[in-house]
Amino acid sequence: MTTVAQILQSKPNRNVHCVPPTATVLDAVKQMAEHRIGALLVVEDEKIVGIVTERDYARKVVLKGRSSDVTPVRDIMTSPVMYVSPGHTNEQCMALMTENRLRHLPVMEQDRLVGLLSIGDLVKDIISEQKFIIEQLEHYIRGERA
């Protein structure tokens, strides 16, 4: 099983993008579009106070007729935020995401943000792991040494 630390190391882009709770939703959406990401952590005084996602925007701004250029992120963010540590496994993260209907998990190590996992990161890792196992089984069946 792969750990969160290993998954983070394999990510080509490890930047975690953040926004303050006072930022407007429009600014947050622009930042997500610019970086081609679906979520931003909401940080105040170096502490994660929430997460804002494209889904939050669609459900809490667009569908409610709010104006994204005056609505602060704090009004639509999801809080509190669940997180994992670098020692968690891909299976533990997938279970947490599935049970809680999450698409993003911050990674914290000793109260310090060290990364952000998406459901896509986990799916990619699990598929890679399964592909490796299948290849090993095929070699075994054919009597080949790996």
N, C-alpha and C positions, 0 to 999 in steps of 0.2 A: 504494500500500500504506500502511496505517495503522501508525503506530509505537505502541509501548507508552505513551509519554508522551501521545499523543493519546487513546488508549483510557482512560487514567486520568483525563484531564481531563473526559471525557464521563460518567464514573460519578457518579451522584447522591450516593452515599455512599462516600467515600474512606477511611473509618476502617479501620485494620488492627488487629484484636484479637489480643492476645498473652496468654500465660500462662507462668508460670515452670515449670521442669521438676519442681519440688517440689510443685506443686499436685496435688490428687487428680483422677483421671479424672472423678469425679462433678462437681467444680467446673468442669472444662473443658466437659463436656457441657451443664451448666446454662448456661454462658456462650454456647455455640453456639446453644442453644435460644432464649435471651433475645434474641440479635442476629439470629436466623434465618440463620445461616451454617453452612457445613459443615466449616470448618477454622479452627484457631488456630495462629499461629506460637508456637513455644516459644523464649523469650528468657531469657538469663542474662547478667548483666553487659553489657547492651546489645548482645549478639551473638546471632544466630539459631543455636540449637543443634539445632533440629528443627521438625517440624510434626506436629500431631495432628489427625486427621480423624474424621468419623463412621465411615468405613470401618475405621480403626484400632480404634475402640471396638468395632465389631461383631466384628471378626476376632480381636482380641487380648485382649478382656475378656469379652464375652458368650460367644463360642464356646469359650473356655478356662476358663470358670467362675470367673473372677477377680471380686473385689469392687471395684466402682468407687469406693466411698467410702474405701478404704485404698490402692488402687494408685496410685502416683505417675505423672504424665504421662510422665516420663523412661523408664518401663518399656515404654511402648507407642508412643512417638513414632517417626516416620520421620526418620532422620538418616543422612547429611548431606542438606541441602536444596539442590535445584537452584534457580537464580534467573536472572533476566534483567535487562537494563538498559533505561532508557527509550528507547534508540535501536533496540532490537530491533523487528522487524516482526511483525504479526499472524501472518503465514505461518511465520516462524521459531519463534514461540511455539507455534503449533499443531503444528508438526513435533516440537518438543521434548516437548510433552505427549503426543502420540501415540506416539512412539518409547519413551517412558519410563513410559507409563500413569499420567500425572499429571493431577490435576484443578485444582491450584493452583500458581501460580508467584509467589514474592515478587519485587518489583522493587527492585533495589539501585542506588544511585548513589553512587560513591565511598565504599563501605563504610557507607552510610546507607540504611536502609529507607525507601522512598518510596511503596510501595503493594503491593497484592496482586491478581493477576489470577486469575480463575477461568475454567474452560472455558466457562462461560456468557457471560462478558464477551467472549471471543474469538468465539464463535459469533454472538452478537448483532452484533458489529462486522463480521464477514465477510458475514453476510446483508445488512446495511445497504449494504456496499460493492457487493455483487453486484446489489442492487436498483437502486442508482444507475447502474451500468453498463448494466443492461437498459433503464432509462428513457432513457438517452442513446442507445442503439442504436435504440430505437423512434422517437425524435425524428429520428434520422439517416435511418432507412428511410422515414419519412413526408416527409422533406425539410423538416422544421421546424427553426427555430433554437432552441437551448436558452436 
